[in-house]
């Protein structure tokens, strides 16, 4: 009896992504995705959001929204505590 191989889906999409790879827009998008993933990693690791405490999709959305707001406020406080960046002029 011959085993059937699972049919691969998304072949056109993968080919499209391969053609975009290496372009400036693709690299910018990859950097943006990496930033978002790092923020979610921080939420999961440091703020204890491995498991959602509220049930349902809308409650989970609200819980992540509140956590993201808290994280943004922490970043804002850190930026404000250091003051604005000092711009020095080069004498060239």
C-alpha positions in Angstrom: 0.0 0.0 0.0 1.4 3.3 -1.1 1.5 6.2 1.4 0.2 9.5 0.1 2.4 12.5 0.7 0.7 15.6 2.1 0.0 18.2 -0.5 2.0 21.3 -0.1 -0.1 24.5 0.0 1.0 28.0 -0.4 3.5 27.3 -3.2 2.7 30.5 -5.0 3.0 32.6 -1.8 6.4 31.0 -1.0 7.6 31.8 -4.5 6.4 35.4 -4.2 8.3 35.8 -0.9 11.4 34.3 -2.4 11.3 37.0 -5.2 10.9 39.7 -2.6 13.8 38.5 -0.4 16.7 40.9 -0.6 14.7 44.0 -1.4 14.8 47.0 0.8 11.0 46.7 1.6 11.4 43.1 2.6 14.4 43.9 4.9 12.4 46.7 6.5 9.4 44.5 7.0 11.6 41.8 8.5 13.1 44.3 11.0 9.6 45.5 11.9 8.4 41.9 12.5 11.5 41.2 14.6 10.7 44.2 16.8 7.2 43.0 17.4 8.3 39.5 18.2 10.8 40.9 20.7 8.1 42.9 22.4 5.9 39.8 22.7 8.8 37.9 24.0 9.3 40.6 26.7 5.6 40.4 27.6 5.7 36.7 27.9 9.0 36.4 29.8 9.1 39.5 32.1 5.5 40.3 32.6 4.2 36.8 33.1 1.9 36.6 30.1 2.6 33.0 29.2 -1.0 32.1 30.1 -3.9 34.4 29.6 -6.0 34.9 32.7 -9.1 36.0 30.9 -11.2 33.7 28.7 -12.4 34.4 25.2 -10.7 36.2 22.3 -11.9 39.6 23.1 -10.7 39.3 26.7 -7.3 38.0 25.5 -7.1 41.0 23.1 -7.9 43.4 26.0 -5.3 41.7 28.2 -2.6 42.0 25.6 -3.6 45.6 24.9 -3.3 46.5 28.6 0.1 44.8 28.8 1.3 46.6 25.6 0.1 49.9 27.1 2.0 49.2 30.3 5.1 48.3 28.3 4.9 51.5 26.3 4.5 53.6 29.4 7.6 52.0 30.9 9.5 52.8 27.7 8.2 56.4 27.8 9.2 56.9 31.4 12.7 55.5 30.6 13.0 58.0 27.7 11.8 60.9 29.7 14.1 60.1 32.6 17.1 60.4 30.4 16.0 63.6 28.8 16.1 64.5 25.2 19.0 63.4 23.1 21.9 65.9 22.9 22.8 66.9 19.4 26.4 67.9 18.9 27.6 69.7 15.8 30.8 68.6 14.1 33.3 71.2 13.2 34.3 69.9 9.9 
